[in-house]
Amino acid sequence: MAKVDLIVSVKVCWWLRAYLYGVALMSDFTGLDPDPGKVGFWLKRGVRVKCKLKRTGK
């Protein structure tokens, strides 16, 4: 049986951490909950995941 390695690469955009801190800060100031749909939209745009299979044997 062939051996296969799975390589997962996750990249986070430079602005995502600042955005999430800002959302948390405004949520604390106002006492309101952030809109999960809007936060999820920006999370999907700010995180890149790539998966790659690498065969290592026969």
GROMACS elastic network, one bead per residue, 0.5 to 0.9 nm:
[ bonds ]
;  ai    aj funct       b0    kb
    1    57     6  0.83723   500
    1    58     6  0.63926   500
    2    55     6  0.72217   500
    2    56     6  0.73808   500
    2    57     6  0.53514   500
    3    54     6  0.86428   500
    3    55     6  0.60844   500
    3    56     6  0.55555   500
    3    57     6  0.53101   500
    3    58     6  0.68173   500
    4    53     6  0.65288   500
    4    54     6  0.55969   500
    4    56     6  0.57836   500
    4    57     6  0.74732   500
    5    52     6  0.82804   500
    5    53     6  0.57926   500
    5    54     6  0.50932   500
    5    55     6  0.63105   500
    5    56     6  0.69927   500
    6    51     6  0.69146   500
    6    52     6  0.58439   500
    6    54     6  0.63748   500
    6    55     6  0.88831   500
    7    50     6  0.81338   500
    7    51     6  0.57100   500
    7    52     6  0.50917   500
    7    53     6  0.62839   500
    7    54     6  0.74564   500
    8    49     6  0.70237   500
    8    50     6  0.57601   500
    8    52     6  0.64622   500
    8    53     6  0.88940   500
    9    48     6  0.79691   500
    9    49     6  0.56413   500
    9    50     6  0.50914   500
    9    51     6  0.63911   500
    9    52     6  0.83363   500
   10    47     6  0.70432   500
   10    48     6  0.56784   500
   10    50     6  0.65768   500
   10    51     6  0.88738   500
   11    46     6  0.82624   500
   11    47     6  0.57733   500
   11    48     6  0.50779   500
   11    49     6  0.65062   500
   11    50     6  0.86587   500
   12    15     6  0.84364   500
   12    16     6  0.69871   500
   12    17     6  0.84645   500
   12    46     6  0.58089   500
   12    48     6  0.64352   500
   12    49     6  0.89005   500
   13    16     6  0.56683   500
   13    17     6  0.81109   500
   13    45     6  0.84744   500
   13    46     6  0.50809   500
   13    47     6  0.63805   500
   13    48     6  0.81932   500
   14    17     6  0.69657   500
   14    18     6  0.80335   500
   14    46     6  0.82330   500
   15    18     6  0.54693   500
   15    19     6  0.62388   500
   15    20     6  0.88469   500
   15    46     6  0.77588   500
   16    19     6  0.50279   500
   16    20     6  0.62157   500
   16    21     6  0.86453   500
   16    42     6  0.78439   500
   16    43     6  0.73280   500
   16    45     6  0.89709   500
   16    46     6  0.58312   500
   16    47     6  0.81745   500
   17    20     6  0.52137   500
   17    21     6  0.62239   500
   17    22     6  0.85953   500
   18    21     6  0.51151   500
   18    22     6  0.61099   500
   18    23     6  0.86473   500
   19    22     6  0.50587   500
   19    23     6  0.62042   500
   19    24     6  0.86618   500
   19    42     6  0.87305   500
   20    23     6  0.50530   500
   20    24     6  0.61542   500
   20    25     6  0.85002   500
   20    39     6  0.81919   500
   20    43     6  0.89447   500
   21    24     6  0.51307   500
   21    25     6  0.60251   500
   21    26     6  0.86096   500
   22    25     6  0.50375   500
   22    26     6  0.61205   500
   22    27     6  0.84152   500
   23    26     6  0.52961   500
   23    27     6  0.60481   500
   23    28     6  0.86380   500
   23    34     6  0.69817   500
   23    39     6  0.83758   500
   24    27     6  0.50292   500
   24    28     6  0.62135   500
   24    29     6  0.86844   500
   24    33     6  0.89436   500
   24    34     6  0.80233   500
   25    28     6  0.51483   500
   25    29     6  0.62201   500
   25    30     6  0.86863   500
   26    30     6  0.60189   500
   26    31     6  0.80706   500
   26    32     6  0.82605   500
   26    34     6  0.86146   500
   27    30     6  0.53754   500
   27    31     6  0.55063   500
   27    32     6  0.53112   500
   27    33     6  0.58553   500
   27    34     6  0.63785   500
   28    31     6  0.52300   500
   28    32     6  0.73225   500
   28    33     6  0.86077   500
   29    32     6  0.81650   500
   30    33     6  0.85589   500
   33    36     6  0.84880   500
   34    37     6  0.87767   500
   34    38     6  0.80815   500
   34    39     6  0.73491   500
   35    38     6  0.55282   500
   35    39     6  0.63270   500
   35    40     6  0.85537   500
   36    39     6  0.51380   500
   36    40     6  0.58151   500
   36    41     6  0.84069   500
   37    40     6  0.51289   500
   37    41     6  0.61204   500
   37    42     6  0.88470   500
   38    41     6  0.50594   500
   38    42     6  0.64963   500
   38    43     6  0.86584   500
   39    42     6  0.53327   500
   39    43     6  0.61462   500
   39    44     6  0.87013   500
   40    44     6  0.61508   500
   40    45     6  0.86356   500
   41    44     6  0.53101   500
   41    45     6  0.64699   500
   41    46     6  0.87785   500
   42    46     6  0.59879   500
   42    47     6  0.86283   500
   43    46     6  0.50416   500
   43    47     6  0.60758   500
   44    47     6  0.56847   500
   44    48     6  0.77025   500
   45    48     6  0.76416   500
   55    58     6  0.80798   500
